Amino acid sequence: NYQTSRRCEDSKRMNVSRISSPEDFSGNDEYSLLEVVLDSRQLKISYLSSVLRALQSVLREVARVGPETGDLFAQRPQPVLSASAEMRGSQLSFRLGFARHSDSEPLREFSRQVGIEFIGRFTRFLSYHSQPTLFGYATPDMSPRRHQDPLERRMQRLSSEMHHLGGVAISLDDSRITFANGQFEIKG
């Protein structure tokens, strides 16, 4: 919840973006495209790195093909995906958003449109490619031959990486996709 993250002490905030300052992210929920939250107690850096790379790849592809975002993303230089990170107890939270390359100005509406499109497409991807189990839905079959579309291949990789990392959730507003114990759950 964003209200909780705003109440965290500034000393706990850590900016991991090359283009943004803490002021760009702190207390400005409209800037955030998505929030990624994971349990940091036994965090494997290689899995975290793979999830973030896969997520960046999917978000950039969604921005490229999205009906509301494709024109802006076709311009050069392209908007840059930025992140801020903070710790809340044992949870590591990343807030992501796009900014203009030239001056780091947050692209609030662009970020929101990409986020809405991503959540919708990833939800459909997971729902269509998953198998119901006794306890929920198993992570989709990740055989490379099944997905020929570039966006589907990227979503396939993201799903696989989130499954390996485990205990990770991506949210936007009331929508949340959680991966844990080889399964996923979609809310909202």
N, C-alpha and C positions, 0 to 999 in steps of 0.2 A: 504494500500500500504506500502510495507516494507521500501521504501525510507523515507516516512513520519515518520515511527517509529524510524528510525535511527537518525533522526534529533531531536527527543525529548531529552530534557536535561536528563543527567544521574540521576539527583536527583529525577526525576519523575519515574524512573524505580524501580520496586520492584520484587525481585526474590522470586517466590513461590515454587520453586523446592527444594527438600531436597538434591539433588546431584549436582546441577550445580552452577556455579558462574556467575555473570553478564557478565564476559568476554566471557563465552561460548556462550551466546546468542546475545549480542549486536553487531550489525553490521555484523552478520554472517547469511545471509539469507539461505544459503545452509543447515544450521543445522535444520531449522524449517521444521517440518512435515506439520503442518497446522497452520492457524491463525483463531482464534475464536474471533469475535468482537460483542459486545453487548452494548446496551444503558444502562448506569449506573445510570440514574436519579432516577428511582424508582425500583431499583434492589432488588429483594427478595432473600436473601441469601440461603434459602432452595431450591429455583428453580435453582440457579446458581450451588450449590453443586450437585444437582441431575443431571444436564446437564453434568458437568465435570465427575462425576462417570460413567454415561452412555456412554459418549464419550470414556473414558479410556477403558471401557469394550469392546466396539466395536473395537477400534484400536488394542487392544491386541488380540482379536479374529481374526481380519483381518491379523495381523502379524503371528498368529499361522497357519492359513489355506492358506495364500498367497503362490503362486508358487515360488516367488522370495525370500520370507522371512521365510518360515516355518522351514527350517533347522537351521538357526541362532536362531530363537525363541524357538526351541526345546532344545537348550543347557541350562545347569544350571550353574550359575544363569542366568535368562533371562534378556534381555535388559530392562532398566527402562525408563518409559515415564516421561519426565520432562517438566516443563512449566516456562515461564517467563511472567510477566504481566506488562502492562503499561497503563497509562491514556492518552488519546488524546481528550482533550475537555471533552465532556460528554460520550465518548466511552471508554469502558474497553476492552483491547486487550490482549489475551493470545496467545503466540506462543509456539507450542508443538513440541517436538522432542524426539527421543530415544537416549539413551547413554548406554555404557557398564556399568554393575553393579559394576565391580571391581575397575575401575579407573575414571569413569564419562566421558570417552572419547566419544565425539559425534559420532554417527553412521549415518553419512550423507546419504550415499546411501541407507542403510536400511530404514531410516526415509522417504526418498523420495519414495521408492518402496511401503512402507505401505501407504503413503499418496495418491499415484496414485491409488492403489488398493481400498482404502477406498472411495475416491471420486467416482470412477466408480461404485462400488457396492452399495453405498448409493444412488447415482443418479438412478440406475436401480430399486432399492427397492422402492424409492419414486414414480418413474414414473409408475411402475407396480401396486402399491397398492393405488394410489390416484384416486380421482374423479374430473373431470373437473367441474368448476363452471363458472358463468358469469364473475368473476373477476380474474380467475387464477385457481390454483389447490388447493383443500382442503387437509388438512393433512390426511394421510392414515387412513383407518379403523384400530383401534388398539385392536380389540378383540383378546385375547390371543390364542384362538383356531386356528386362521388362520396361525400361524407361529410355525412350529415345529423345524426347523433348529435353532441351537444355535445362529448363526450369525444373522439370521432374527429376532429372539426374541430380541436380543440386539439392532438391528437397529429399531425395533418397539418401544422399550423403549426410545431410543435416540430421535426418531421423536416425540414421545409423550412429552418428557421433553422439547424439543426445542419449541414445540407448546405452552406449559404452560409458558415458560420463555418469548417467543415472542421477536421480535426485535433483533434476533441473526443471525449471518452469519458465515459460515465456508468456508474458501477459501484455495486454493492451486494454485499458479500461476494464470492463467486466469479463473480457474473454481471457481464458488461461488454458495453455496446453502444458501438461505436466508429464514428464517421463520418470518412471521409477520401477525398479524390479522387473525390467524387461517388458513393461507395459506402458501405455499412455492413457491419459484422461483428458477430455476436452470439456471445458465449462464455458458457458456464455454463448 
